[in-house]
Amino acid sequence: MLLAVAIVGLPFLGGEDAIRDPGQKRENGLVWMYLAGAAIMALNGWLSHQHAAKAFEEASATTKDS
């Protein structure tokens, strides 16, 4: 969702006014903040998936050895 909001906020689509909340202070770089948030959340999801997959493999190996 953050990536979609950032895309809508690009200057040639809607601009930052399209994604700014009512009453929010005018800040430059709002699109970049949304893109950074999307990247951080994607990285977090990837790392969480890698950790869960490794934990599953270790649990499966322990169960087979027992």
Phi and psi in radians as a Rosetta constraint file:
Dihedral C 1 N 2 CA 2 C 2 CIRCULARHARMONIC -1.069 0.35
Dihedral N 2 CA 2 C 2 N 3 CIRCULARHARMONIC -0.676 0.35
Dihedral C 2 N 3 CA 3 C 3 CIRCULARHARMONIC -1.134 0.35
Dihedral N 3 CA 3 C 3 N 4 CIRCULARHARMONIC -0.731 0.35
Dihedral C 3 N 4 CA 4 C 4 CIRCULARHARMONIC -1.099 0.35
Dihedral N 4 CA 4 C 4 N 5 CIRCULARHARMONIC -0.741 0.35
Dihedral C 4 N 5 CA 5 C 5 CIRCULARHARMONIC -1.126 0.35
Dihedral N 5 CA 5 C 5 N 6 CIRCULARHARMONIC -0.707 0.35
Dihedral C 5 N 6 CA 6 C 6 CIRCULARHARMONIC -1.106 0.35
Dihedral N 6 CA 6 C 6 N 7 CIRCULARHARMONIC -0.703 0.35
Dihedral C 6 N 7 CA 7 C 7 CIRCULARHARMONIC -1.118 0.35
Dihedral N 7 CA 7 C 7 N 8 CIRCULARHARMONIC -0.729 0.35
Dihedral C 7 N 8 CA 8 C 8 CIRCULARHARMONIC -1.099 0.35
Dihedral N 8 CA 8 C 8 N 9 CIRCULARHARMONIC -0.536 0.35
Dihedral C 8 N 9 CA 9 C 9 CIRCULARHARMONIC -1.413 0.35
Dihedral N 9 CA 9 C 9 N 10 CIRCULARHARMONIC -0.056 0.35
Dihedral C 9 N 10 CA 10 C 10 CIRCULARHARMONIC -1.098 0.35
Dihedral N 10 CA 10 C 10 N 11 CIRCULARHARMONIC 2.549 0.35
Dihedral C 10 N 11 CA 11 C 11 CIRCULARHARMONIC -0.973 0.35
Dihedral N 11 CA 11 C 11 N 12 CIRCULARHARMONIC -0.616 0.35
Dihedral C 11 N 12 CA 12 C 12 CIRCULARHARMONIC -1.477 0.35
Dihedral N 12 CA 12 C 12 N 13 CIRCULARHARMONIC -0.105 0.35
Dihedral C 12 N 13 CA 13 C 13 CIRCULARHARMONIC -1.802 0.35
Dihedral N 13 CA 13 C 13 N 14 CIRCULARHARMONIC -1.147 0.35
Dihedral C 13 N 14 CA 14 C 14 CIRCULARHARMONIC -2.364 0.35
Dihedral N 14 CA 14 C 14 N 15 CIRCULARHARMONIC -0.402 0.35
Dihedral C 14 N 15 CA 15 C 15 CIRCULARHARMONIC 1.408 0.35
Dihedral N 15 CA 15 C 15 N 16 CIRCULARHARMONIC 2.986 0.35
Dihedral C 15 N 16 CA 16 C 16 CIRCULARHARMONIC -1.143 0.35
Dihedral N 16 CA 16 C 16 N 17 CIRCULARHARMONIC -0.436 0.35
Dihedral C 16 N 17 CA 17 C 17 CIRCULARHARMONIC -1.127 0.35
Dihedral N 17 CA 17 C 17 N 18 CIRCULARHARMONIC -0.451 0.35
Dihedral C 17 N 18 CA 18 C 18 CIRCULARHARMONIC -1.260 0.35
Dihedral N 18 CA 18 C 18 N 19 CIRCULARHARMONIC -0.436 0.35
Dihedral C 18 N 19 CA 19 C 19 CIRCULARHARMONIC -1.946 0.35
Dihedral N 19 CA 19 C 19 N 20 CIRCULARHARMONIC -0.071 0.35
Dihedral C 19 N 20 CA 20 C 20 CIRCULARHARMONIC -1.317 0.35
Dihedral N 20 CA 20 C 20 N 21 CIRCULARHARMONIC 2.352 0.35
Dihedral C 20 N 21 CA 21 C 21 CIRCULARHARMONIC -1.257 0.35
Dihedral N 21 CA 21 C 21 N 22 CIRCULARHARMONIC 2.634 0.35
Dihedral C 21 N 22 CA 22 C 22 CIRCULARHARMONIC -1.059 0.35
Dihedral N 22 CA 22 C 22 N 23 CIRCULARHARMONIC 2.287 0.35
Dihedral C 22 N 23 CA 23 C 23 CIRCULARHARMONIC 1.460 0.35
Dihedral N 23 CA 23 C 23 N 24 CIRCULARHARMONIC -0.060 0.35
Dihedral C 23 N 24 CA 24 C 24 CIRCULARHARMONIC -1.263 0.35
Dihedral N 24 CA 24 C 24 N 25 CIRCULARHARMONIC 2.498 0.35
Dihedral C 24 N 25 CA 25 C 25 CIRCULARHARMONIC -1.075 0.35
Dihedral N 25 CA 25 C 25 N 26 CIRCULARHARMONIC 2.565 0.35
Dihedral C 25 N 26 CA 26 C 26 CIRCULARHARMONIC -1.342 0.35
Dihedral N 26 CA 26 C 26 N 27 CIRCULARHARMONIC 2.061 0.35
Dihedral C 26 N 27 CA 27 C 27 CIRCULARHARMONIC -2.248 0.35
Dihedral N 27 CA 27 C 27 N 28 CIRCULARHARMONIC 2.476 0.35
Dihedral C 27 N 28 CA 28 C 28 CIRCULARHARMONIC -1.452 0.35
Dihedral N 28 CA 28 C 28 N 29 CIRCULARHARMONIC 2.608 0.35
Dihedral C 28 N 29 CA 29 C 29 CIRCULARHARMONIC 1.497 0.35
Dihedral N 29 CA 29 C 29 N 30 CIRCULARHARMONIC 0.330 0.35
Dihedral C 29 N 30 CA 30 C 30 CIRCULARHARMONIC -1.078 0.35
Dihedral N 30 CA 30 C 30 N 31 CIRCULARHARMONIC -0.672 0.35
Dihedral C 30 N 31 CA 31 C 31 CIRCULARHARMONIC -1.083 0.35
Dihedral N 31 CA 31 C 31 N 32 CIRCULARHARMONIC -0.720 0.35
Dihedral C 31 N 32 CA 32 C 32 CIRCULARHARMONIC -1.143 0.35
Dihedral N 32 CA 32 C 32 N 33 CIRCULARHARMONIC -0.591 0.35
Dihedral C 32 N 33 CA 33 C 33 CIRCULARHARMONIC -1.144 0.35
Dihedral N 33 CA 33 C 33 N 34 CIRCULARHARMONIC -0.734 0.35
Dihedral C 33 N 34 CA 34 C 34 CIRCULARHARMONIC -1.165 0.35
Dihedral N 34 CA 34 C 34 N 35 CIRCULARHARMONIC -0.702 0.35
Dihedral C 34 N 35 CA 35 C 35 CIRCULARHARMONIC -1.113 0.35
Dihedral N 35 CA 35 C 35 N 36 CIRCULARHARMONIC -0.729 0.35
Dihedral C 35 N 36 CA 36 C 36 CIRCULARHARMONIC -1.110 0.35
Dihedral N 36 CA 36 C 36 N 37 CIRCULARHARMONIC -0.739 0.35
Dihedral C 36 N 37 CA 37 C 37 CIRCULARHARMONIC -1.084 0.35
Dihedral N 37 CA 37 C 37 N 38 CIRCULARHARMONIC -0.718 0.35
Dihedral C 37 N 38 CA 38 C 38 CIRCULARHARMONIC -1.111 0.35
Dihedral N 38 CA 38 C 38 N 39 CIRCULARHARMONIC -0.736 0.35
Dihedral C 38 N 39 CA 39 C 39 CIRCULARHARMONIC -1.134 0.35
Dihedral N 39 CA 39 C 39 N 40 CIRCULARHARMONIC -0.749 0.35
Dihedral C 39 N 40 CA 40 C 40 CIRCULARHARMONIC -1.123 0.35
Dihedral N 40 CA 40 C 40 N 41 CIRCULARHARMONIC -0.727 0.35
Dihedral C 40 N 41 CA 41 C 41 CIRCULARHARMONIC -1.202 0.35
Dihedral N 41 CA 41 C 41 N 42 CIRCULARHARMONIC -0.632 0.35
Dihedral C 41 N 42 CA 42 C 42 CIRCULARHARMONIC -1.145 0.35
Dihedral N 42 CA 42 C 42 N 43 CIRCULARHARMONIC -0.736 0.35
Dihedral C 42 N 43 CA 43 C 43 CIRCULARHARMONIC -1.092 0.35
Dihedral N 43 CA 43 C 43 N 44 CIRCULARHARMONIC -0.750 0.35
Dihedral C 43 N 44 CA 44 C 44 CIRCULARHARMONIC -1.079 0.35
Dihedral N 44 CA 44 C 44 N 45 CIRCULARHARMONIC -0.740 0.35
Dihedral C 44 N 45 CA 45 C 45 CIRCULARHARMONIC -1.116 0.35
Dihedral N 45 CA 45 C 45 N 46 CIRCULARHARMONIC -0.731 0.35
Dihedral C 45 N 46 CA 46 C 46 CIRCULARHARMONIC -1.130 0.35
Dihedral N 46 CA 46 C 46 N 47 CIRCULARHARMONIC -0.802 0.35
Dihedral C 46 N 47 CA 47 C 47 CIRCULARHARMONIC -1.101 0.35
Dihedral N 47 CA 47 C 47 N 48 CIRCULARHARMONIC -0.707 0.35
Dihedral C 47 N 48 CA 48 C 48 CIRCULARHARMONIC -1.105 0.35
Dihedral N 48 CA 48 C 48 N 49 CIRCULARHARMONIC -0.723 0.35
Dihedral C 48 N 49 CA 49 C 49 CIRCULARHARMONIC -1.118 0.35
Dihedral N 49 CA 49 C 49 N 50 CIRCULARHARMONIC -0.767 0.35
Dihedral C 49 N 50 CA 50 C 50 CIRCULARHARMONIC -1.068 0.35
Dihedral N 50 CA 50 C 50 N 51 CIRCULARHARMONIC -0.739 0.35
Dihedral C 50 N 51 CA 51 C 51 CIRCULARHARMONIC -1.126 0.35
Dihedral N 51 CA 51 C 51 N 52 CIRCULARHARMONIC -0.779 0.35
Dihedral C 51 N 52 CA 52 C 52 CIRCULARHARMONIC -1.132 0.35
Dihedral N 52 CA 52 C 52 N 53 CIRCULARHARMONIC -0.707 0.35
Dihedral C 52 N 53 CA 53 C 53 CIRCULARHARMONIC -1.123 0.35
Dihedral N 53 CA 53 C 53 N 54 CIRCULARHARMONIC -0.740 0.35
Dihedral C 53 N 54 CA 54 C 54 CIRCULARHARMONIC -1.145 0.35
Dihedral N 54 CA 54 C 54 N 55 CIRCULARHARMONIC -0.733 0.35
Dihedral C 54 N 55 CA 55 C 55 CIRCULARHARMONIC -1.099 0.35
Dihedral N 55 CA 55 C 55 N 56 CIRCULARHARMONIC -0.676 0.35
Dihedral C 55 N 56 CA 56 C 56 CIRCULARHARMONIC -1.140 0.35
Dihedral N 56 CA 56 C 56 N 57 CIRCULARHARMONIC -0.757 0.35
Dihedral C 56 N 57 CA 57 C 57 CIRCULARHARMONIC -1.072 0.35
Dihedral N 57 CA 57 C 57 N 58 CIRCULARHARMONIC -0.751 0.35
Dihedral C 57 N 58 CA 58 C 58 CIRCULARHARMONIC -1.158 0.35
Dihedral N 58 CA 58 C 58 N 59 CIRCULARHARMONIC -0.683 0.35
Dihedral C 58 N 59 CA 59 C 59 CIRCULARHARMONIC -1.174 0.35
Dihedral N 59 CA 59 C 59 N 60 CIRCULARHARMONIC -0.663 0.35
Dihedral C 59 N 60 CA 60 C 60 CIRCULARHARMONIC -1.177 0.35
Dihedral N 60 CA 60 C 60 N 61 CIRCULARHARMONIC -0.715 0.35
Dihedral C 60 N 61 CA 61 C 61 CIRCULARHARMONIC -1.141 0.35
Dihedral N 61 CA 61 C 61 N 62 CIRCULARHARMONIC -0.692 0.35
Dihedral C 61 N 62 CA 62 C 62 CIRCULARHARMONIC -1.141 0.35
Dihedral N 62 CA 62 C 62 N 63 CIRCULARHARMONIC -0.696 0.35
Dihedral C 62 N 63 CA 63 C 63 CIRCULARHARMONIC -1.181 0.35
Dihedral N 63 CA 63 C 63 N 64 CIRCULARHARMONIC -0.695 0.35
Dihedral C 63 N 64 CA 64 C 64 CIRCULARHARMONIC -1.214 0.35
Dihedral N 64 CA 64 C 64 N 65 CIRCULARHARMONIC -0.606 0.35
Dihedral C 64 N 65 CA 65 C 65 CIRCULARHARMONIC -1.259 0.35
Dihedral N 65 CA 65 C 65 N 66 CIRCULARHARMONIC -0.457 0.35
